[in-house]
Each structure stands twice: as C-alpha cells, then as structure tokens.
Amino acid sequence: MRGLRTHLTRWHAENVQPIVLLHGFMDSGDTFQFLVDELPGARSFVAPDWRGFGRSEWATGGYWFPDYYADLDELLDTLGLREPVVLVGHSMGGNVAMAYAGLRPERVRCVVNIEGFGLARTRPEQAPERGREWLRQLREPQEAAVFPSVETLARLLQRRSPRLPADRATYIARAWTEDVAAGGVRPRFDPAHRCVNPVLYRREEAEALWREITAPVLYVVGAESESLARLGGESHPESVARTVSRLEPCWIAGAGHMVHHEQPQSLAAAIESFLQRCALL
C-alpha cells in the first residue's frame, strides 16, 4: 500500500464484508487469531501488518502516524470496501481507528477500541530536547534484540503477561519472529520504530478528531491493565465519553493491556454483543 508491500492475514466467510482488525505497536495482524477463533464463523476478517511491522515492508523515511491513516484509507479502497466498515483496533491500532473514524466518519460503521487510550499530554517546552534526542538517534542505528529461540521469547511473554497460556505465548512468539542465519530468532519489526518521534503528541488534536466520530464506539479496558493509571483520569471512559458522543465502556475481567491475547473469549462475547446492537441502530 502506498508504495510499500503490505502483508494481510485474512479469515474468510463467503460474500461477507470483512471486519478490519488493526494491531498495536510491536504486534502483528496474525495474533488476532485467538479472537477470531471465538467469534462466529459466519463473519469475515482482514488484518494488515502496519508498515515496518510483521511481514510488511519497512519504510525508509521513518514512521509517522498520518501514514497509518492513509494506509488504512487505501486498504479499504484496495479491498473494495465501499460500505461503512467495522474497525477493531488494539492499542496503537485503536488510536488509529479512533482518529480515522473522525477523519472519515462516512466510511466507519462502528469502532471497537481495545486499550487505545491516546497518549499523555505534552508541553511545548519538551520540543527542544525531543528534537535533540531524535537527531542523536538518527546517528546511532537501532538494532533489534536476538533471542536464542522462540521458546525463550515465549517464556518472556508469559513473565510479562502471567495470564497468557503457554500455547498462546508460543504462537505469538512464532508470529513475531524470524530466523537469524547465525542462530536464534529476532522480532519482525523495523528497529527504527524504537526512535523517538520529534513531533510532540498533542492530545488536543486527537480529541478534536474524536469529536468528529459519528459511529458507535466500544471502549474496551482490561480490568488489570496499567494503561489507564499511567495516563491519568482523562483517558478513563467517563472522561472520553465527554468527547466521543456514542461511547460505550466495556471492562474485561482478568485482562491486562493485551486483552485479545489474554481473554479472547470474553472479548469476543463483548464485541459480538456490541455488533448485534450496532446492527439494530
């Protein structure tokens, strides 16, 4: 898409417009598998790997959030999705889904935002140091870690997410890595993603986009996630509901930030119920 080779994972049902699944930072589209397994087989799904992640091509000029909006816009055209779509996004993908729903409200039927709470507000006086750090990092090529094996990464994932079963951790570790000629595996992402962004995040601009959303939004929070605590009260569902007019909060018990990995059954039940309600609107 837009000059870069893009990898898609598709789960087909005949003659059904697919739900578009948007993964988060350092993730890939194929790890929505657990969620898809729990949703009705009559539904169809497509999950792109964002540029520089998974099996999609790397960008040479860096990574900028507006590119994700444009990539999604072209994806819908490429797939011939003329009717308003259902967007399901996790974390970074949830933020992209929310922004896109504000930019292109006519193209979005409804949004499921899983832990995509925006970022903390920034201050203008942070700009000089951020710019200096970005310039410094440009001179120091970033490198991805190499793990001795898929199993090593799977164990690390379980330490970070104690609720993640071993079989799912192994599946994710395989999806996220590729073999290294000298031995071991490395993550499938462009190390340039580790560089800071020299453009400060402006929450006021994000909220301006959210105010343009006309679609219903299911705002999913992992009950044991630390994301809301880090961002403060303005990302709490009650606060965001003052900006997003048709927001419906949803708390998933026993889940941290990676809700779709840890509690796919509960998440699928919440999504399916929401989609059924959207069909009646």
Kinemage of the C-alpha trace (Angstrom):
@kinemage 1
@onewidth
@group {chain A} dominant
@subgroup {mainchain}
@vectorlist {calphas} color= white
{ca met a 1} P 0.000 0.000 0.000
{ca arg a 2} L 1.202 3.479 -0.894
{ca gly a 3} L 4.434 2.128 -2.338
{ca leu a 4} L 5.148 -0.455 0.369
{ca arg a 5} L 4.444 -4.172 0.217
{ca thr a 6} L 1.795 -4.906 2.869
{ca his a 7} L 1.037 -8.272 4.439
{ca leu a 8} L -2.588 -9.177 5.134
{ca thr a 9} L -3.984 -12.013 7.219
{ca arg a 10} L -7.491 -12.974 6.113
{ca trp a 11} L -10.165 -15.177 7.612
{ca his a 12} L -12.891 -15.659 5.011
{ca ala a 13} L -16.606 -16.101 5.047
{ca glu a 14} L -18.265 -16.051 1.644
{ca asn a 15} L -19.908 -12.830 0.471
{ca val a 16} L -19.425 -11.043 3.804
{ca gln a 17} L -17.702 -7.674 4.167
{ca pro a 18} L -14.713 -8.236 6.458
{ca ile a 19} L -14.204 -6.669 9.845
{ca val a 20} L -10.867 -4.821 9.775
{ca leu a 21} L -8.516 -5.748 12.636
{ca leu a 22} L -5.752 -3.240 13.465
{ca his a 23} L -2.870 -4.440 15.636
{ca gly a 24} L -0.874 -2.492 18.184
{ca phe a 25} L 2.758 -1.408 18.471
{ca met a 26} L 5.227 -4.314 18.009
{ca asp a 27} L 2.344 -6.721 17.357
{ca ser a 28} L 1.188 -8.188 14.023
{ca gly a 29} L -2.145 -8.914 12.421
{ca asp a 30} L -1.986 -12.690 12.728
{ca thr a 31} L -2.122 -12.666 16.548
{ca phe a 32} L -5.800 -11.716 16.324
{ca gln a 33} L -6.198 -15.452 15.658
{ca phe a 34} L -7.369 -16.166 19.216
{ca leu a 35} L -10.097 -13.520 18.968
{ca val a 36} L -11.202 -14.694 15.521
{ca asp a 37} L -11.448 -18.261 16.839
{ca glu a 38} L -14.016 -17.084 19.405
{ca leu a 39} L -16.160 -15.013 17.022
{ca pro a 40} L -18.867 -16.544 14.801
{ca gly a 41} L -17.580 -18.368 11.744
{ca ala a 42} L -20.123 -16.509 9.616
{ca arg a 43} L -18.030 -13.344 9.981
{ca ser a 44} L -15.075 -12.398 7.775
{ca phe a 45} L -11.902 -10.611 8.917
{ca val a 46} L -8.800 -8.972 7.494
{ca ala a 47} L -5.766 -7.821 9.497
{ca pro a 48} L -2.935 -5.809 7.908
{ca asp a 49} L 0.558 -5.680 9.329
{ca trp a 50} L 1.300 -1.984 9.657
{ca arg a 51} L 4.298 -0.669 7.701
{ca gly a 52} L 7.512 -1.736 9.403
{ca phe a 53} L 5.838 -4.475 11.449
{ca gly a 54} L 5.297 -8.189 10.920
{ca arg a 55} L 5.762 -9.201 7.299
{ca ser a 56} L 5.078 -5.770 5.801
{ca glu a 57} L 7.822 -3.760 4.133
{ca trp a 58} L 9.891 -1.232 6.062
{ca ala a 59} L 9.670 2.492 5.304
{ca thr a 60} L 12.902 4.328 4.556
{ca gly a 61} L 11.793 7.765 5.737
{ca gly a 62} L 10.663 6.962 9.255
{ca tyr a 63} L 7.242 6.298 10.722
{ca trp a 64} L 4.578 8.950 11.167
{ca phe a 65} L 1.056 8.491 12.476
{ca pro a 66} L -0.675 10.173 9.495
{ca asp a 67} L 0.812 7.418 7.313
{ca tyr a 68} L -1.255 4.863 9.215
{ca tyr a 69} L -4.437 6.817 8.477
{ca ala a 70} L -3.565 6.973 4.783
{ca asp a 71} L -2.573 3.280 4.712
{ca leu a 72} L -5.930 2.326 6.218
{ca asp a 73} L -7.768 4.560 3.753
{ca glu a 74} L -6.013 2.895 0.814
{ca leu a 75} L -6.539 -0.581 2.276
{ca leu a 76} L -10.303 -0.060 2.288
{ca asp a 77} L -10.119 1.060 -1.352
{ca thr a 78} L -7.863 -1.854 -2.342
{ca leu a 79} L -10.245 -4.336 -0.757
{ca gly a 80} L -13.199 -2.664 -2.469
{ca leu a 81} L -14.955 -1.916 0.821
{ca arg a 82} L -17.430 0.731 -0.251
{ca glu a 83} L -19.891 0.240 2.591
{ca pro a 84} L -19.015 1.618 6.055
{ca val a 85} L -16.689 -0.811 7.848
{ca val a 86} L -16.279 -2.196 11.340
{ca leu a 87} L -12.870 -1.336 12.790
{ca val a 88} L -11.415 -3.316 15.696
{ca gly a 89} L -8.124 -1.871 16.917
{ca his a 90} L -5.814 -2.677 19.806
{ca ser a 91} L -3.604 -0.057 21.482
{ca met a 92} L -1.890 1.834 18.633
{ca gly a 93} L -4.420 0.263 16.259
{ca gly a 94} L -7.228 1.508 18.495
{ca asn a 95} L -5.830 5.016 18.321
{ca val a 96} L -5.615 4.781 14.529
{ca ala a 97} L -9.206 3.507 14.373
{ca met a 98} L -10.473 6.384 16.515
{ca ala a 99} L -8.619 9.037 14.511
{ca tyr a 100} L -9.711 7.529 11.199
{ca ala a 101} L -13.333 7.358 12.348
{ca gly a 102} L -13.128 11.097 12.988
{ca leu a 103} L -11.367 11.855 9.698
{ca arg a 104} L -13.623 9.608 7.583
{ca pro a 105} L -16.873 9.209 9.538
{ca glu a 106} L -18.742 8.222 6.389
{ca arg a 107} L -16.534 5.133 5.987
{ca val a 108} L -16.906 3.702 9.513
{ca arg a 109} L -19.916 1.735 10.757
{ca cys a 110} L -18.646 1.174 14.302
{ca val a 111} L -15.388 1.003 16.254
{ca val a 112} L -14.085 -1.409 18.871
{ca asn a 113} L -11.198 0.346 20.600
{ca ile a 114} L -9.220 -2.071 22.786
{ca glu a 115} L -6.924 -0.177 25.158
{ca gly a 116} L -6.298 2.622 22.635
{ca phe a 117} L -6.405 5.499 25.085
{ca gly a 118} L -4.222 8.095 23.405
{ca leu a 119} L -1.023 9.356 24.993
{ca ala a 120} L -0.264 11.719 27.835
{ca arg a 121} L -0.379 15.424 27.087
{ca thr a 122} L 2.891 17.085 26.158
{ca arg a 123} L 4.172 20.620 26.794
{ca pro a 124} L 5.767 22.877 24.153
{ca glu a 125} L 8.917 23.213 26.238
{ca gln a 126} L 9.571 19.481 25.689
{ca ala a 127} L 10.164 20.083 21.964
{ca pro a 128} L 13.862 21.095 22.013
{ca glu a 129} L 15.058 18.085 23.976
{ca arg a 130} L 12.844 15.721 21.990
{ca gly a 131} L 14.279 17.054 18.744
{ca arg a 132} L 17.841 16.694 20.013
{ca glu a 133} L 17.177 13.108 21.070
{ca trp a 134} L 15.742 12.304 17.647
{ca leu a 135} L 18.790 13.751 15.898
{ca arg a 136} L 21.088 11.778 18.182
{ca gln a 137} L 19.244 8.526 17.470
{ca leu a 138} L 19.468 9.089 13.721
{ca arg a 139} L 23.258 8.825 14.052
{ca glu a 140} L 23.028 5.596 16.060
{ca pro a 141} L 21.422 2.809 14.002
{ca gln a 142} L 18.853 0.903 16.017
{ca glu a 143} L 19.087 -2.875 16.288
{ca ala a 144} L 16.545 -5.489 17.285
{ca ala a 145} L 17.344 -7.967 20.028
{ca val a 146} L 18.097 -11.557 19.053
{ca phe a 147} L 16.588 -14.326 21.176
{ca pro a 148} L 18.124 -17.800 21.432
{ca ser a 149} L 14.830 -19.421 20.452
{ca val a 150} L 11.091 -18.966 20.032
{ca glu a 151} L 10.641 -20.708 23.378
{ca thr a 152} L 12.843 -18.120 25.095
{ca leu a 153} L 10.667 -15.278 23.828
{ca ala a 154} L 7.501 -17.205 24.723
{ca arg a 155} L 8.687 -17.532 28.335
{ca leu a 156} L 9.458 -13.807 28.402
{ca leu a 157} L 5.941 -13.036 27.142
{ca gln a 158} L 4.479 -15.157 29.926
{ca arg a 159} L 6.541 -13.339 32.547
{ca arg a 160} L 5.221 -10.048 31.241
{ca ser a 161} L 1.643 -11.376 30.954
{ca pro a 162} L 1.142 -14.044 33.624
{ca arg a 163} L -2.419 -14.631 32.369
{ca leu a 164} L -1.124 -15.752 28.936
{ca pro a 165} L -1.294 -19.553 28.429
{ca ala a 166} L 1.851 -21.277 27.183
{ca asp a 167} L 0.360 -22.339 23.840
{ca arg a 168} L -0.721 -18.802 23.014
{ca ala a 169} L 2.640 -17.401 24.090
{ca thr a 170} L 4.412 -19.810 21.723
{ca tyr a 171} L 2.065 -18.928 18.865
{ca ile a 172} L 2.698 -15.189 19.395
{ca ala a 173} L 6.454 -15.674 19.675
{ca arg a 174} L 6.485 -17.538 16.344
{ca ala a 175} L 4.315 -14.867 14.690
{ca trp a 176} L 6.549 -12.075 15.943
{ca thr a 177} L 9.921 -13.509 14.919
{ca glu a 178} L 12.022 -14.723 12.024
{ca asp a 179} L 15.102 -16.943 11.978
{ca val a 180} L 18.575 -15.425 12.064
{ca ala a 181} L 21.264 -17.027 9.890
{ca ala a 182} L 23.729 -17.157 12.780
{ca gly a 183} L 21.159 -18.823 15.024
{ca gly a 184} L 18.272 -17.684 17.142
{ca val a 185} L 15.292 -15.503 16.191
{ca arg a 186} L 14.697 -11.765 16.004
{ca pro a 187} L 11.455 -9.775 16.100
{ca arg a 188} L 9.788 -8.930 12.789
{ca phe a 189} L 9.847 -5.140 13.019
{ca asp a 190} L 11.954 -2.275 11.788
{ca pro a 191} L 14.249 -1.206 14.671
{ca ala a 192} L 13.672 2.388 13.559
{ca his a 193} L 10.380 2.158 15.454
{ca arg a 194} L 12.482 2.474 18.606
{ca cys a 195} L 13.407 6.071 17.725
{ca val a 196} L 11.538 8.839 19.499
{ca asn a 197} L 9.152 10.936 17.453
{ca pro a 198} L 10.392 14.507 17.096
{ca val a 199} L 6.786 15.726 16.749
{ca leu a 200} L 5.131 16.019 20.146
{ca tyr a 201} L 1.832 14.232 20.682
{ca arg a 202} L -0.930 16.816 21.007
{ca arg a 203} L -3.858 15.333 22.820
{ca glu a 204} L -5.972 18.360 21.983
{ca glu a 205} L -5.659 17.452 18.293
{ca ala a 206} L -6.549 13.811 18.965
{ca glu a 207} L -9.642 14.880 20.886
{ca ala a 208} L -10.652 17.208 18.040
{ca leu a 209} L -10.682 14.152 15.751
{ca trp a 210} L -12.620 12.103 18.287
{ca arg a 211} L -15.340 14.761 18.409
{ca glu a 212} L -15.946 14.127 14.690
{ca ile a 213} L -16.761 10.434 15.249
{ca thr a 214} L -20.364 9.607 14.421
{ca ala a 215} L -20.092 5.810 14.761
{ca pro a 216} L -20.775 3.897 17.988
{ca val a 217} L -17.555 3.100 19.881
{ca leu a 218} L -16.991 0.166 22.229
{ca tyr a 219} L -14.210 1.372 24.545
{ca val a 220} L -12.559 -1.749 25.948
{ca val a 221} L -10.459 -1.659 29.116
{ca gly a 222} L -8.509 -4.580 30.570
{ca ala a 223} L -9.556 -4.606 34.229
{ca glu a 224} L -5.980 -5.386 35.314
{ca ser a 225} L -4.251 -3.135 32.793
{ca glu a 226} L -1.929 -0.376 33.967
{ca ser a 227} L -2.540 1.761 30.881
{ca leu a 228} L -5.268 3.941 32.368
{ca ala a 229} L -3.283 4.543 35.548
{ca arg a 230} L -0.282 5.741 33.553
{ca leu a 231} L -2.354 8.181 31.521
{ca gly a 232} L -4.445 9.574 34.357
{ca gly a 233} L -8.131 10.328 34.563
{ca glu a 234} L -8.598 11.926 31.146
{ca ser a 235} L -8.400 8.514 29.427
{ca his a 236} L -10.995 6.987 31.742
{ca pro a 237} L -14.191 6.020 29.870
{ca glu a 238} L -16.226 8.650 31.712
{ca ser a 239} L -13.822 11.381 30.591
{ca val a 240} L -13.547 10.200 26.984
{ca ala a 241} L -17.345 9.930 26.783
{ca arg a 242} L -17.458 13.720 27.089
{ca thr a 243} L -15.557 13.860 23.773
{ca val a 244} L -16.891 10.777 21.937
{ca ser a 245} L -20.651 11.119 21.828
{ca arg a 246} L -21.568 7.444 21.275
{ca leu a 247} L -19.028 5.757 23.517
{ca glu a 248} L -19.884 2.569 25.402
{ca pro a 249} L -17.416 1.456 28.111
{ca cys a 250} L -16.521 -2.232 28.445
{ca trp a 251} L -14.316 -3.725 31.184
{ca ile a 252} L -12.833 -7.191 30.593
{ca ala a 253} L -12.037 -9.058 33.808
{ca gly a 254} L -8.752 -10.924 34.160
{ca ala a 255} L -7.039 -8.999 31.376
{ca gly a 256} L -4.115 -6.633 31.201
{ca his a 257} L -3.203 -4.499 28.198
{ca met a 258} L -3.073 -7.438 25.756
{ca val a 259} L -6.774 -8.212 26.108
{ca his a 260} L -7.080 -10.033 22.771
{ca his a 261} L -4.272 -12.416 23.791
{ca glu a 262} L -5.274 -12.981 27.408
{ca gln a 263} L -9.096 -13.072 27.359
{ca pro a 264} L -10.193 -13.625 23.743
{ca gln a 265} L -13.394 -15.445 24.728
{ca ser a 266} L -14.680 -12.655 26.976
{ca leu a 267} L -13.590 -10.017 24.486
{ca ala a 268} L -15.299 -11.840 21.613
{ca ala a 269} L -18.551 -12.067 23.587
{ca ala a 270} L -18.457 -8.318 24.277
{ca ile a 271} L -17.669 -7.499 20.639
{ca glu a 272} L -20.369 -9.779 19.249
{ca ser a 273} L -22.980 -8.283 21.569
{ca phe a 274} L -21.890 -4.781 20.523
{ca leu a 275} L -22.047 -5.665 16.816
{ca gln a 276} L -25.518 -7.063 17.265
{ca arg a 277} L -26.630 -3.796 18.902
{ca cys a 278} L -24.983 -1.771 16.118
{ca ala a 279} L -26.982 -3.727 13.534
{ca leu a 280} L -30.171 -2.574 15.232
{ca leu a 281} L -29.255 1.136 15.293
